[in-house]
Amino acid sequence: MTTVIPGHCPVCETRTEFRSTDGWFRDHLRCAACDSIPRERAFAWALDRFRPNWRELAIHESSPAPARRVSARLREGCKHYIASQYFPGVASGKIHQGMRCENLESLSFKDASLDLHLHLDVMEHVNRPDLCFREMARTLRAGGAAIFTTPLYAERAASARRAIRFADGDEHLAPPEYHGNPVDDQGALVTFHYGQDFSDLIRAWAPDLSLLRLDLNDARIGVIGEFRDVFIAVKGMI
């Protein structure tokens, strides 16, 4: 059975239909025009709503997927756009395989040099999320923001670490789980399942960030299904 929902896509900004032949809408409810999926549309909606001037800002996007239309929209629309991937063993700021390497735990950007850090489903793969948020706060200008998605498990009160990355290998605290990785066919190891305490953790890790969590649920923009949350962490007051 095919689900068809008419609406307006925030990614390609067209009237379209959202279609899925699978009940797991998170990965399968795709825009007929640009092939975007719900979390990409939620992210694009939030970016346009809270930073409508993003085209003029200094943007860093971590781990863009080559085929992701929302990343192409950022790249084509913003004249100060920087994309990066993480390559283990490569120093932040170095060019590797034609792409800038950045480790969110130790960024090469100068203090207060960026307006936006953007990423989709990256934070569940990092080893030290506390360092990531401190680094994003350090490199953001006053009023700058990190806008991102990551799976939030509504039934989980406390976040749980699933794996620890060491220099000589990974220690698994739960059955290994991997998601797609644009630069590694083996996938990206899931290190955390975040729970309802995630917002409080971010505030503790980076006190100069104020946080807004959006749990969008709007069929008109094709944002339905599991894991719809978008987070906006602003340096200063929202």
TATA-V435604 format. One record per residue. N is the residue number from 0. RES is the residue in one small letter. PSI is psi in whole degrees, -180 to 180 (999 if undefined). D_CENTER is the distance of its C-alpha to the mean C-alpha in Angstrom with 1 decimal. Layout:
BEGIN
n/res/psi/d_center
N/RES/PSI/D_CENTER
N/RES/PSI/D_CENTER
END
This chain:
BEGIN
n/res/psi/d_center
0/m/135/30.5
1/t/128/28.1
2/t/130/26.2
3/v/123/26.3
4/i/119/24.9
5/p/148/25.7
6/g/-163/23.5
7/h/126/21.6
8/c/123/18.4
9/p/-16/16.1
10/v/-56/14.7
11/c/-5/18.3
12/e/46/20.0
13/t/156/22.9
14/r/134/24.9
15/t/-171/24.1
16/e/145/24.1
17/f/125/21.4
18/r/143/23.0
19/s/139/22.7
20/t/9/25.3
21/d/142/23.4
22/g/-12/23.1
23/w/83/19.6
24/f/-26/17.9
25/r/-42/14.3
26/d/-6/14.8
27/h/-12/18.1
28/l/96/18.3
29/r/145/18.1
30/c/131/19.1
31/a/-21/22.6
32/a/-42/22.1
33/c/-2/18.8
34/d/15/17.7
35/s/159/14.3
36/i/169/13.3
37/p/-45/12.7
38/r/-31/9.0
39/e/-39/8.9
40/r/-38/11.9
41/a/-43/10.8
42/f/-48/8.0
43/a/-41/11.0
44/w/-46/13.4
45/a/-41/11.9
46/l/-47/11.7
47/d/-34/15.2
48/r/-42/16.5
49/f/-19/15.6
50/r/68/15.7
51/p/-17/18.0
52/n/22/19.2
53/w/-26/16.0
54/r/-22/18.2
55/e/1/20.3
56/l/165/17.9
57/a/112/16.9
58/i/137/13.3
59/h/122/11.4
60/e/125/8.5
61/s/130/7.7
62/s/50/8.5
63/p/142/9.1
64/a/136/11.1
65/p/-37/14.7
66/a/2/15.4
67/r/116/12.3
68/r/-32/14.1
69/v/-34/11.3
70/s/-38/10.9
71/a/-37/14.7
72/r/-42/15.0
73/l/-47/13.3
74/r/-43/15.4
75/e/-27/18.5
76/g/-20/18.3
77/c/123/17.6
78/k/-12/20.4
79/h/41/18.7
80/y/133/15.6
81/i/127/14.8
82/a/147/12.8
83/s/157/12.7
84/q/162/12.7
85/y/124/13.8
86/f/113/17.4
87/p/135/19.2
88/g/-6/22.4
89/v/133/21.6
90/a/144/21.6
91/s/136/18.8
92/g/-14/19.9
93/k/150/21.8
94/i/126/21.7
95/h/126/21.7
96/q/39/22.2
97/g/8/21.8
98/m/142/18.3
99/r/133/17.6
100/c/131/16.7
101/e/131/14.6
102/n/116/14.3
103/l/-20/11.9
104/e/-15/14.9
105/s/78/17.4
106/l/150/16.3
107/s/-7/19.2
108/f/148/18.6
109/k/161/21.4
110/d/138/21.4
111/a/46/20.5
112/s/-6/19.8
113/l/153/16.5
114/d/-31/15.7
115/l/135/11.9
116/h/126/9.0
117/l/137/6.0
118/h/147/2.9
119/l/117/2.1
120/d/56/4.3
121/v/-38/5.3
122/m/-24/7.0
123/e/-3/9.4
124/h/-5/10.8
125/v/158/11.8
126/n/-38/15.4
127/r/83/15.7
128/p/-29/12.9
129/d/-44/15.8
130/l/-37/16.2
131/c/-47/12.5
132/f/-34/12.8
133/r/-40/16.3
134/e/-40/15.5
135/m/-41/13.0
136/a/-41/15.7
137/r/-41/18.3
138/t/-8/17.1
139/l/144/16.3
140/r/163/19.4
141/a/129/20.8
142/g/-9/19.1
143/g/168/15.9
144/a/151/12.5
145/a/122/9.0
146/i/123/7.0
147/f/164/3.7
148/t/151/4.1
149/t/146/6.0
150/p/131/9.6
151/l/123/12.2
152/y/105/15.8
153/a/-30/18.1
154/e/-7/21.1
155/r/119/20.3
156/a/-44/21.5
157/a/141/20.5
158/s/150/17.5
159/a/131/18.9
160/r/134/18.5
161/r/-22/19.1
162/a/152/19.6
163/i/131/20.5
164/r/123/20.3
165/f/164/23.6
166/a/-32/25.0
167/d/12/27.4
168/g/-179/25.1
169/d/140/23.0
170/e/124/24.4
171/h/124/23.4
172/l/-5/23.8
173/a/165/23.1
174/p/131/23.4
175/p/137/21.0
176/e/134/18.0
177/y/144/16.1
178/h/170/13.3
179/g/145/13.3
180/n/120/12.9
181/p/-15/13.5
182/v/10/16.0
183/d/114/17.6
184/d/-18/19.4
185/q/-11/19.8
186/g/176/16.2
187/a/125/13.8
188/l/133/15.4
189/v/121/13.9
190/t/-21/15.0
191/f/145/14.3
192/h/113/14.6
193/y/142/13.7
194/g/-162/16.4
195/q/-12/17.7
196/d/2/18.2
197/f/-44/14.6
198/s/-41/15.0
199/d/-37/18.3
200/l/-44/17.1
201/i/-44/14.7
202/r/-35/17.8
203/a/-38/20.0
204/w/-39/18.0
205/a/83/17.7
206/p/-20/20.4
207/d/5/20.1
208/l/130/16.7
209/s/147/17.3
210/l/139/14.8
211/l/129/14.5
212/r/125/13.1
213/l/120/13.3
214/d/79/14.5
215/l/142/15.1
216/n/85/17.8
217/d/106/19.4
218/a/-24/21.0
219/r/-26/22.0
220/i/14/18.5
221/g/30/17.9
222/v/88/15.5
223/i/166/17.4
224/g/-166/17.2
225/e/156/15.4
226/f/65/12.1
227/r/-1/11.5
228/d/139/10.2
229/v/135/8.3
230/f/139/8.7
231/i/110/10.5
232/a/112/12.0
233/v/137/14.9
234/k/102/17.3
235/g/-158/20.5
236/m/140/21.2
237/i/999/19.2
END
